[in-house]
Amino acid sequence: MKWLKRILVQMAIGANVMAALLLLACSLCSGLNPAEYPRAAIFVLGFPLLLLLNLAFVFFWLVFSIRHVWIPFAGMLFSVSYIYDYCPVNWPSGIPDGALKVITYNTEFMGAREKSDDGHYPLLEYLASSDADIICIQEGVPQSKGPSVAYEDSVMEAAGYHILRLNDGKAEPQFIYSRLPVLSVRRISYESSANGSVAAELLYGEDTVLVVNNHFESYKLTREDKEKYKEIIKEPEKEDTESNSRALFRKMTVASSLRGPQADSVLHYIHASGREAVVVCGDFNEPPVSYSCYRMGTELASAFRQSGNGLGLSYNQKGFYFRIDHIFVSDYWLTYDTHVDKSATWSDHYPLVTYLKK
């Protein structure tokens, strides 16, 4: 029995060392541009699973051989900054007077499928009554059975908002509502099949604030794709698992290879603007450990990392638990009480909220 236990322990040591190295490799791969290394972007998606595996090894060693518990701890220590990006812990602090409230929200076509008995649209009422100073909307073009753009804008205008649309004849699924005076609105040019970024300059006291609202390239997973993904996770031994996995992998690598240059284009625009007060937000379609968030984090600070707590899961579809909505800010700002508002249930995303103070 001692001989058997010794073999099992040696096998567990090897498996744990591999899990620790893979966690570190996964962390470092987030810095690789998916336009050049598309497979790395998919590998990075395994970060939470590798983290859970190392946590499982902690409990394993506590039970079977406590002197080896340092192995998973070492793996997590080398990746601690990335772990904190994924699941920060911050001491709660009060929201200072005069702080700007910012919301970023992928509304899934303004929640057009949800209509109250009195004929109103709950999502639109939520936005109008939010008391936010800046609201960045993604997927804001309503469906045919939903409220018209003119109706949306009239409701928000009555609530005291300026409507920052480009009105250049193109579809505008990304736009901004602002209570701050508007100086300019521009589209950031980059390759995309259906997504985009809008940059607005707003007047804040005597300063100019640059707000960039993004919807980086989505995976465009259909309902059928999502069901296949769930089948792969639940029943990996099925005959069609390999073909389904390859099809999903191809679709995901194409989207990932576009998102990298999109994030780079936004940072290039910010540099060229020369603005000190910067807010970048939106649906990045990538979790906190990813190339887009890595690139933004080299120049800006994640609001959720600074003042959020926990996982902050913003995509709310069953089986797909991710935080893919983000807010990044320049050193001009301090952030407070960044959180996901789970009371807003009319879209496949929850809104992400933060408060900013100079």
C-alpha positions in Angstrom: 0.0 0.0 0.0 2.9 2.4 0.8 4.4 1.6 -2.6 1.0 2.3 -4.4 0.6 5.6 -2.4 4.1 6.7 -3.4 3.3 6.1 -7.1 0.0 8.0 -6.9 1.7 10.9 -5.1 4.4 11.1 -7.8 1.7 11.1 -10.5 -0.2 13.8 -8.7 3.0 15.9 -8.4 3.6 15.6 -12.1 -0.1 16.5 -12.9 0.0 19.5 -10.5 3.3 20.8 -11.9 1.8 20.6 -15.4 -1.4 22.4 -14.2 0.7 25.2 -12.5 2.8 25.7 -15.7 -0.3 25.7 -17.9 -1.9 28.4 -15.7 1.2 30.6 -16.0 1.4 29.9 -19.8 -2.3 30.8 -20.1 -1.7 34.1 -18.2 1.3 35.1 -20.4 -0.5 34.1 -23.6 -3.0 37.0 -23.0 -0.2 39.3 -24.2 0.0 37.7 -27.6 -1.9 39.4 -30.4 -4.6 37.0 -31.7 -4.1 38.4 -35.2 -0.8 36.6 -35.2 -1.5 33.9 -32.7 -5.2 33.1 -32.9 -4.8 29.7 -31.2 -3.3 31.5 -28.1 -6.5 33.5 -27.7 -8.6 30.4 -27.5 -6.1 28.8 -25.0 -6.4 31.9 -22.8 -10.2 31.1 -22.4 -9.1 28.1 -20.3 -7.7 30.3 -17.5 -10.6 29.9 -15.0 -10.6 26.1 -15.5 -6.8 25.9 -14.9 -7.3 28.1 -11.8 -10.0 25.8 -10.5 -7.7 22.8 -11.1 -4.9 24.4 -9.1 -7.3 25.2 -6.3 -8.5 21.6 -6.3 -4.9 20.5 -5.9 -4.6 22.7 -2.8 -7.4 20.7 -1.1 -5.9 17.4 -2.5 -2.5 18.0 -0.9 -4.1 19.2 2.4 -5.7 15.8 2.7 -3.0 13.5 1.2 0.4 15.2 1.5 0.5 18.6 3.0 4.2 19.2 2.3 3.4 19.4 -1.5 0.8 22.1 -1.1 3.4 24.6 -2.2 3.1 23.4 -5.8 -0.4 24.9 -6.6 0.4 27.9 -4.5 3.5 28.6 -6.5 1.6 28.3 -9.7 -1.1 30.8 -8.5 1.5 33.1 -7.0 3.2 33.6 -10.4 -0.2 34.4 -11.9 -1.6 36.4 -9.0 -2.0 39.6 -11.0 -4.1 37.8 -13.6 -6.1 36.1 -10.9 -6.8 39.5 -9.4 -8.0 40.8 -12.8 -10.4 37.9 -12.9 -11.7 38.1 -9.3 -10.6 41.2 -7.4 -11.3 41.9 -3.8 -11.7 45.5 -2.7 -12.7 47.1 0.6 -16.1 48.9 0.0 -15.9 52.7 0.1 -18.5 55.3 -0.1 -19.3 57.2 -3.4 -18.0 60.7 -3.1 -20.2 63.7 -3.8 -20.0 64.9 -7.4 -18.9 61.6 -8.8 -19.9 60.8 -12.3 -22.0 57.7 -12.8 -21.1 55.7 -15.9 -23.0 52.7 -17.3 -22.0 50.4 -20.1 -24.8 48.1 -21.4 -25.2 45.7 -24.2 -29.0 46.0 -24.5 -29.6 43.2 -27.0 -31.5 45.5 -29.4 -32.8 47.7 -26.6 -34.6 44.7 -25.0 -37.3 45.0 -27.6 -38.9 41.7 -26.6 -39.8 43.1 -23.2 -42.8 45.3 -23.0 -44.8 46.0 -19.9 -48.6 45.7 -19.6 -49.0 49.5 -19.8 -47.2 49.7 -23.1 -43.9 50.9 -21.8 -40.4 49.5 -22.3 -38.8 48.6 -19.0 -35.2 48.7 -20.3 -35.7 52.2 -21.7 -37.3 53.3 -18.4 -34.4 51.8 -16.5 -31.9 53.9 -18.5 -34.0 57.1 -18.2 -34.3 56.7 -14.4 -30.7 55.5 -13.8 -29.4 59.0 -13.0 -26.2 58.1 -14.9 -24.1 60.9 -16.3 -22.8 58.8 -19.2 -24.5 55.7 -20.7 -22.7 53.7 -23.4 -25.0 51.5 -25.3 -24.1 48.5 -27.5 -26.6 46.6 -29.7 -28.9 49.6 -29.4 -30.7 49.3 -32.7 -34.2 48.2 -31.8 -35.9 45.3 -33.6 -38.9 46.1 -35.8 -41.4 45.3 -33.0 -39.6 47.4 -30.5 -39.5 51.1 -29.8 -38.3 53.3 -32.7 -35.1 55.2 -32.5 -37.0 58.5 -32.4 -39.1 57.3 -29.5 -36.0 56.1 -27.6 -34.3 59.4 -28.1 -37.3 61.4 -27.1 -37.6 59.5 -23.8 -33.9 60.0 -23.0 -34.0 63.7 -24.1 -36.8 64.3 -21.7 -34.7 62.7 -19.0 -32.0 65.3 -19.6 -29.6 63.5 -22.0 -27.8 64.5 -25.1 -27.9 61.8 -27.7 -24.6 61.1 -29.3 -25.4 59.5 -32.7 -23.2 59.9 -35.8 -26.2 60.2 -38.2 -23.9 59.3 -41.1 -26.3 57.0 -42.8 -24.9 53.8 -41.4 -26.5 51.5 -38.7 -25.6 52.8 -35.3 -25.8 49.9 -32.8 -23.2 51.7 -30.6 -24.0 55.2 -29.3 -23.9 57.3 -26.1 -26.3 59.2 -23.9 -24.7 62.0 -21.9 -25.7 64.6 -19.5 -22.4 66.4 -20.1 -22.2 68.9 -23.0 -21.1 67.3 -26.2 -18.1 68.6 -28.2 -17.7 65.9 -30.9 -18.6 62.4 -32.0 -16.5 60.2 -34.3 -16.3 56.7 -35.5 -13.0 54.8 -34.9 -12.0 53.1 -38.2 -11.1 49.5 -38.1 -11.9 46.2 -39.8 -15.2 44.7 -38.6 -18.1 42.8 -40.1 -20.8 44.3 -37.9 -19.2 45.8 -34.7 -17.5 49.1 -34.0 -16.3 51.9 -31.7 -17.6 55.4 -31.2 -15.5 58.2 -29.6 -17.1 61.2 -28.0 -15.5 64.3 -26.5 -17.5 65.7 -23.6 -17.1 68.9 -21.5 -16.4 68.2 -17.8 -15.9 71.5 -16.0 -12.9 73.0 -17.9 -11.6 69.7 -19.1 -12.4 67.6 -22.1 -13.3 63.9 -21.4 -12.8 61.3 -24.2 -15.3 58.5 -24.0 -14.9 55.5 -26.3 -17.8 53.1 -26.5 -16.8 49.7 -28.0 -18.4 46.6 -29.2 -15.5 44.4 -30.3 -16.0 41.5 -32.7 -18.4 38.9 -31.3 -18.1 35.2 -31.8 -21.5 35.3 -33.6 -22.4 32.0 -32.0 -25.9 30.9 -33.0 -28.3 29.2 -30.7 -27.3 26.0 -32.4 -23.6 26.7 -31.7 -24.3 27.3 -28.0 -26.2 24.0 -27.7 -23.2 22.2 -29.4 -20.9 23.9 -26.9 -23.0 22.6 -24.0 -23.0 19.1 -25.5 -19.2 19.1 -25.8 -18.9 20.0 -22.1 -21.5 17.6 -20.9 -20.9 14.7 -23.2 -17.3 14.9 -24.6 -17.5 11.2 -25.7 -20.2 11.7 -28.3 -19.4 10.8 -31.9 -19.8 14.3 -33.3 -17.9 16.1 -30.6 -14.7 16.4 -32.6 -16.4 17.9 -35.7 -18.5 20.3 -33.5 -15.3 21.3 -31.6 -13.5 22.1 -34.9 -16.4 24.2 -36.3 -16.6 26.2 -33.0 -12.8 26.6 -32.9 -12.7 28.0 -36.4 -15.5 30.5 -35.7 -13.9 31.6 -32.5 -10.4 32.1 -33.9 -11.7 34.3 -36.7 -13.4 36.6 -34.3 -10.4 36.6 -32.0 -8.0 37.6 -34.8 -10.2 40.6 -35.5 -10.5 41.8 -31.9 -6.8 42.2 -31.3 -6.3 44.9 -34.1 -9.6 46.6 -32.9 -8.2 47.1 -29.4 -4.9 48.4 -30.9 -6.9 50.8 -33.1 -8.7 52.2 -30.1 -5.5 52.7 -28.1 -3.9 54.4 -31.2 -6.9 56.8 -31.3 -6.5 57.6 -27.6 -2.8 58.4 -28.0 -3.5 60.6 -31.0 -6.2 62.5 -29.1 -3.8 63.6 -26.4 -6.6 63.6 -23.8 -5.8 63.0 -20.2 -9.4 62.3 -19.0 -10.3 59.0 -20.8 -13.0 56.5 -20.3 -13.1 53.3 -22.5 -16.0 50.9 -22.1 -18.2 48.4 -23.8 -18.7 44.8 -24.7 -15.2 43.5 -25.4 -16.5 40.0 -26.0 -13.5 38.8 -24.0 -12.9 38.0 -20.3 -10.5 39.9 -18.0 -7.6 37.7 -18.9 -7.4 38.3 -22.7 -5.5 40.3 -25.2 -8.0 43.2 -25.4 -8.0 43.7 -21.7 -4.2 43.2 -21.5 -3.7 45.9 -24.1 -6.1 48.3 -22.4 -4.5 47.6 -19.0 -1.0 48.6 -20.3 -2.3 52.2 -20.7 -5.4 52.4 -18.6 -6.8 50.9 -15.3 -9.7 48.5 -15.1 -12.5 50.0 -13.0 -13.6 46.6 -11.9 -10.1 45.7 -10.7 -9.9 49.0 -8.8 -13.2 49.0 -7.1 -15.2 45.8 -8.0 -15.5 42.6 -6.1 -15.8 38.9 -7.2 -16.3 37.6 -10.6 -18.7 40.2 -11.8 -20.3 38.0 -14.4 -21.9 40.3 -16.9 -23.1 37.8 -19.6 -26.1 36.1 -18.2 -26.9 33.3 -20.5 -27.1 29.8 -18.8 -23.9 27.9 -19.3 -21.9 31.0 -20.4 -20.7 32.7 -17.3 -18.2 35.4 -18.2 -17.4 39.1 -17.5 -17.0 40.4 -21.0 -18.2 43.9 -20.4 -15.5 46.3 -19.1 -14.7 49.9 -18.2 -11.1 51.2 -18.3 -10.0 54.7 -17.2 -7.0 56.9 -17.3 -5.0 58.1 -14.3 -7.2 61.2 -14.3 -9.9 59.3 -12.5 -10.5 57.3 -9.3 -13.2 54.7 -9.5 -15.8 53.7 -6.9 -18.3 50.9 -6.4 -17.9 49.3 -9.8 -20.5 46.5 -10.0 -22.7 44.5 -12.3 -26.4 45.5 -11.9 -28.2 42.2 -11.9 -31.6 43.8 -11.5 -31.6 44.7 -15.2 -32.8 41.5 -16.8 -34.0 42.5 -20.2 -30.9 41.6 -22.2 -28.4 38.8 -22.4 -26.0 41.1 -20.6 -26.2 42.9 -17.3 -25.1 46.5 -17.2 -21.7 47.4 -15.7 -21.8 50.5 -13.5 -19.0 52.6 -12.0 -18.5 56.0 -10.4 -15.7 58.3 -11.4 -14.1 61.2 -9.5 -11.2 63.4 -10.6 
